[in-house]
């Protein structure tokens, strides 16, 4: 289609250029013809009148009559007889005063001419041509006849010619457009027919142009068929199905999960000192907690809550979820120095900015690296202590534990280690700036399966291995082979549970709309936008607020009518860059409120605190639009949570193109968050989007998120792990009988 349009535009430009050149040529040629025609007419007219003029030279009245006869020609406006001295001897009554014989003779002299002379001039009445034709008088002197020709008709004719040419050009354009559209339609019909024939018929009959496409389509169809076969026909993935997959494929083996963040944090409440349980604001926890509920096992994590030690048993374990205990948290304790080096230092001042393209420069300190190695070893040991077989299934999560897979493999060579990297993996050049790039990659290659959100991140990782490691890359099977052992590198786009358990007790949309507006002191019909994030510089919160500012600037009718609520959970507050971000966001919100607000109206409501998930879901339900503006994000689960919350199929999602989620949620309004004008226009569009269109988009996104939920994500990884285990066992048996 695009090619057709550009071909057509090319044709139009060429046609335009050709017409322009044709017009220039036509004007030049016709002007030349007209000039020659006038010269001829002048010569003929003067020749015919010559004898009469000479004969009546000394009789002014009769001479003027002869001159008047000359002007009978409709294009000769005036005539004069000039004496040999160059003065006006006689002239018709209407000879222009500015063109006396003296003037004409002096112009002729200036042009270096002596005999016949003609020039184009502009008179107040329009364009004209003046000429002098020599006249030999009976006295022997040489006078001249001066004529003034009307040439306005030349311009009229040129204009007519131009109009005809433009009409012809227009006609050709219309004709060409019609031919392009018709031939495009016919070609597409033929192409579609041939493609269908190629797809349905034997490959040998397909035209050469279809062969690469055919190969891809058939490979895709086969993958889908295999997946469907493996996944158990059309059933939707659920907690139940994940559990049965684990039993069926992995004989119900206990899962040990390693992640820095724990799913439940025990905290002493301020004031009362009672122990309360918090659900941390973390995409990793959001995704994996439902998986652990379904699978049971142990979640090994850093014990970070003030009351964490007070609730664990003698093995540092506590059963969760509170009240419906189905798995355990094994807490690992860190000293302040270890936490500073491993968590705040290497993980969040080094690896986080290294992997996110958000213009933040990573900081690498040798002492942070030492702590990172030490803490990875501590957690790996804790994981190994939790297993009770020699080939356990271990899930290692995220950039905090890049070294753990190799460390665990050294103690448990037969373990199935699934690693999931929750953030982007940048290109090899960027990874190359990390002083410990080889160690990080080698650590990850201890995994049996290494998962990323997108194919792009997988490719970037494989390229990094290629650039920095001595290994064999098996691109056919998407694997890295090292010392006879393979690590599969696969995309597993993460998601959320479906249905979301928090929604069971969340009031319906209408009630959330009403209560949230009331709680925020907004009018019942106020239009509401929502943003939900950890306060992190990769989430584009400043860009988002600036887009609200631009929206109010460009749309005066929204002032006083539109409010944007930003839920911002404080995050990594010990790091200077996060403190500065906090200050900047607070100042920006105040500045925008100052600019557009008044005593009663605040366009930005900044709620800078952690909100429990049920509360977050009330905001998703209350709003008209949700804007996710990440500058770079592995997936982004806020976008998927918003879709899950909208059982009414209303509300508009505006989503940054730099999130992994933008690849799946194509019915969102996808924007570049750096382009403030584009983002504000997207908000304006969202606020006036008809409900019918909102429903169409939301329905489609809900279908996708419900199908591609987190149980499917975990299930596919576990099924791939089971297959790998089967292969490795068979290979092990074969190796054992080899002579
Ligand atoms: P995060 O960077 O933590 O996750 P995201 O995927 O958006 O980002 O998840 C954030 C979670 O925290 C959501 O469940 C959200 O509801 C919750 N949350 C956000 N703000 C909150 C607030 N103010 N109060 C309470 N809860 C809040 C990382 C990667 C992502 C990837 C996930 C999962 O950076 O790209 O999607 O892991 O792999």
Boltz pocket constraint, residues with backbone or C-beta under 6 A from the ligand:
constraints:
  - pocket:
      binder: B
      contacts: [[A, 279], [A, 280], [A, 281], [A, 282], [A, 283], [A, 284], [A, 286], [A, 287], [A, 422], [A, 423], [A, 494], [A, 532], [A, 533], [A, 534], [A, 567], [A, 568], [A, 569], [A, 607], [A, 609], [A, 610], [A, 611], [A, 612], [A, 613], [A, 616], [A, 633], [A, 634], [A, 635], [A, 636], [A, 637], [A, 638], [A, 639], [A, 641]]
      max_distance: 6.0
